Amino acid sequence: MPEVKASGILTIKKILEARGPEAEAVFTAALSAESLKVYRLAVAPSWIPFAAEAEIFEKASETLFPENPQRLRRLGYEVAKIQFKGLYKVFLLMTTVDYVVKRTAQIWGTIYNSGSARVEDVNDYGGTLIAQGLPDQLPTQREYICGYLIGLLEMTNVRNVRVRKDESNPRAWKWIFTWEKKK
C-alpha cells in the first residue's frame, strides 16, 4: 500500500495549534474517524496512507484558508515555508535553484515508500519534476505539491515561481515550474 511520511501532517498540526483550539476543533470534526486516528497518532518517522494524507490536506486547507480558491496550493506553500526555516533557509539562499530542484527529486524516496521522481529540462528559468509509480496519489496531493514547490523555490534566489501540473499521463505526474532570477 502506498504511504507517505507524516512530516507534512506534523507541520499542519503546528499551524493549527498556532491558530488556536477552535481551528483545530473545526478541522478534527471534519475528518473521518480513520483520518482523525492517523492525524492524532502521527509522529516524525510515521508512514501514513495516501488517502488519509489527502483527506487531512483537504480538510486543513478548508479550515485554514476557506476563502482561497487555491487553498491546497496555499497549504503546501505554508508548509514548505515552515519546514525550511532556520539553517535550511540560510542554505537555500546560498545554493542554486538548479541544485534544489535536482535534490527534490532525489529525496522523493525518503518521503514516499513507492514511486520515483526525476527532474528533466532544467535550465536557468525552469524545469519539470516527474513522479512515476504513484497510482494512488490523489489530485489533492498533486495540487498541494504545486504550492510546496512554489514555497521551496521562492526560498532560493528566484522570484515569480509558477507551477503547472500536467496530469495527462496517470503513470507520470508532472509539475512544470518556471521562475525569474532575482536582480
C-alpha positions as CSV (number, residue, x, y, z in Angstrom):
1,M,0.0,0.0,0.0
2,P,1.5,3.4,-0.9
3,E,2.3,5.5,2.0
4,V,4.0,8.8,2.8
5,K,6.0,10.2,5.7
6,A,3.9,12.2,8.2
7,S,6.2,15.3,8.1
8,G,3.6,17.5,6.3
9,I,0.9,16.4,8.8
10,L,3.1,17.4,11.7
11,T,3.6,20.8,10.2
12,I,-0.1,21.2,9.7
13,K,-0.5,20.3,13.4
14,K,1.8,23.2,14.3
15,I,-0.2,25.6,12.1
16,L,-3.5,24.6,13.6
17,E,-2.1,24.8,17.1
18,A,-1.0,28.3,16.4
19,R,-4.5,29.2,15.2
20,G,-5.9,28.1,18.5
21,P,-8.1,25.3,19.8
22,E,-11.2,26.5,17.8
23,A,-9.4,26.0,14.5
24,E,-8.2,22.5,15.5
25,A,-11.7,21.6,16.7
26,V,-13.3,22.6,13.4
27,F,-10.6,20.7,11.5
28,T,-10.8,17.5,13.5
29,A,-14.6,17.5,13.4
30,A,-14.4,17.4,9.6
31,L,-12.1,14.3,9.5
32,S,-13.3,10.8,9.1
33,A,-12.6,8.5,12.1
34,E,-9.8,6.8,10.2
35,S,-8.0,10.0,9.2
36,L,-8.5,11.5,12.7
37,K,-6.7,8.5,14.2
38,V,-3.9,8.9,11.7
39,Y,-3.7,12.6,12.5
40,R,-3.6,12.1,16.2
41,L,-1.0,9.3,16.1
42,A,1.3,10.8,13.6
43,V,4.9,11.2,14.7
44,A,8.0,12.1,12.7
45,P,9.0,8.7,11.5
46,S,5.4,7.6,10.8
47,W,4.3,6.3,7.4
48,I,0.7,7.2,6.7
49,P,-1.7,6.0,3.9
50,F,-2.1,8.3,0.9
51,A,-5.9,8.5,1.4
52,A,-5.5,9.8,5.0
53,E,-2.9,12.4,3.9
54,A,-5.2,13.6,1.1
55,E,-8.2,14.0,3.4
56,I,-6.0,15.8,6.1
57,F,-4.7,18.2,3.4
58,E,-8.2,18.9,2.1
59,K,-9.8,19.5,5.5
60,A,-6.8,21.5,6.8
61,S,-6.9,23.7,3.7
62,E,-10.6,24.2,4.1
63,T,-10.2,25.2,7.7
64,L,-7.2,27.4,7.3
65,F,-7.9,29.1,4.0
66,P,-11.7,28.8,3.4
67,E,-12.0,31.8,1.1
68,N,-8.9,30.9,-1.0
69,P,-9.8,29.2,-4.3
70,Q,-6.3,27.7,-4.4
71,R,-6.3,26.7,-0.7
72,L,-4.4,23.4,-1.3
73,R,-1.6,25.3,-3.0
74,R,-1.6,27.8,-0.2
75,L,-1.4,25.0,2.4
76,G,1.6,23.4,0.5
77,Y,3.2,26.8,0.3
78,E,2.9,27.5,4.0
79,V,4.1,24.0,5.0
80,A,7.2,24.5,2.9
81,K,7.9,27.9,4.4
82,I,7.7,26.4,7.9
83,Q,9.7,23.2,7.1
84,F,12.6,25.2,5.5
85,K,13.3,27.8,8.1
86,G,16.4,28.4,10.2
87,L,19.6,26.8,8.9
88,Y,17.7,25.3,5.9
89,K,16.6,28.8,4.9
90,V,20.2,30.1,5.0
91,F,21.4,27.1,3.0
92,L,18.7,27.6,0.4
93,L,19.8,31.2,-0.1
94,M,23.4,30.1,-0.6
95,T,22.7,27.3,-3.1
96,T,21.4,27.4,-6.7
97,V,17.8,26.7,-7.7
98,D,19.2,24.0,-10.0
99,Y,20.7,22.1,-7.1
100,V,17.5,22.4,-5.0
101,V,15.3,21.2,-7.9
102,K,17.5,18.2,-8.5
103,R,17.7,17.4,-4.8
104,T,13.9,17.5,-4.6
105,A,13.7,14.5,-7.0
106,Q,16.4,12.7,-5.1
107,I,14.7,12.9,-1.7
108,W,11.4,11.6,-3.1
109,G,12.2,8.1,-1.9
110,T,12.6,9.3,1.7
111,I,9.1,10.8,1.7
112,Y,7.2,8.2,-0.4
113,N,7.5,4.4,0.0
114,S,6.6,3.9,-3.6
115,G,7.2,5.5,-6.9
116,S,10.2,7.5,-8.0
117,A,10.9,11.1,-9.2
118,R,13.3,12.7,-11.6
119,V,13.8,16.2,-13.0
120,E,14.0,17.0,-16.7
121,D,14.6,20.1,-18.8
122,V,16.1,22.1,-16.0
123,N,17.5,25.4,-17.3
124,D,18.1,28.9,-15.9
125,Y,14.3,29.6,-15.8
126,G,12.5,26.3,-15.1
127,G,12.2,22.6,-15.3
128,T,9.9,19.6,-14.8
129,L,9.5,17.3,-11.9
130,I,8.1,13.9,-12.9
131,A,6.8,11.3,-10.5
132,Q,6.1,7.8,-11.6
133,G,4.7,4.7,-9.9
134,L,2.2,6.6,-7.6
135,P,-1.2,5.3,-8.9
136,D,-2.9,6.1,-5.6
137,Q,-1.7,9.8,-5.3
138,L,-4.9,11.9,-5.4
139,P,-5.4,15.2,-7.1
140,T,-5.5,16.8,-3.6
141,Q,-1.9,15.8,-3.1
142,R,-0.8,16.8,-6.5
143,E,-2.2,20.3,-6.0
144,Y,-0.6,20.6,-2.6
145,I,2.8,19.7,-4.2
146,C,2.4,22.7,-6.5
147,G,2.2,25.0,-3.5
148,Y,5.0,23.2,-1.8
149,L,7.3,23.6,-4.8
150,I,6.5,27.3,-5.0
151,G,7.3,27.8,-1.3
152,L,10.5,25.9,-1.6
153,L,11.8,27.5,-4.7
154,E,10.9,31.0,-3.5
155,M,13.5,30.5,-0.7
156,T,16.3,30.3,-3.3
157,N,17.4,33.3,-5.3
158,V,14.5,33.3,-7.7
159,R,11.1,35.1,-7.8
160,N,7.7,34.8,-9.6
161,V,7.7,31.0,-9.3
162,R,4.9,29.3,-11.2
163,V,4.0,25.7,-11.1
164,R,1.6,24.0,-13.6
165,K,0.5,20.4,-13.3
166,D,0.4,18.1,-16.3
167,E,-1.9,15.2,-15.4
168,S,-2.3,13.8,-18.9
169,N,-0.4,10.7,-18.2
170,P,-1.6,9.0,-14.9
171,R,1.6,6.9,-14.9
172,A,3.8,10.0,-14.8
173,W,2.5,13.1,-13.0
174,K,4.4,16.2,-14.0
175,W,4.9,19.6,-12.3
176,I,6.3,22.1,-14.8
177,F,7.8,25.1,-13.0
178,T,9.3,28.4,-14.1
179,W,10.9,31.3,-12.3
180,E,12.7,34.5,-12.8
181,K,16.1,35.3,-11.4
182,K,16.3,38.0,-8.7
183,K,18.1,41.1,-9.8
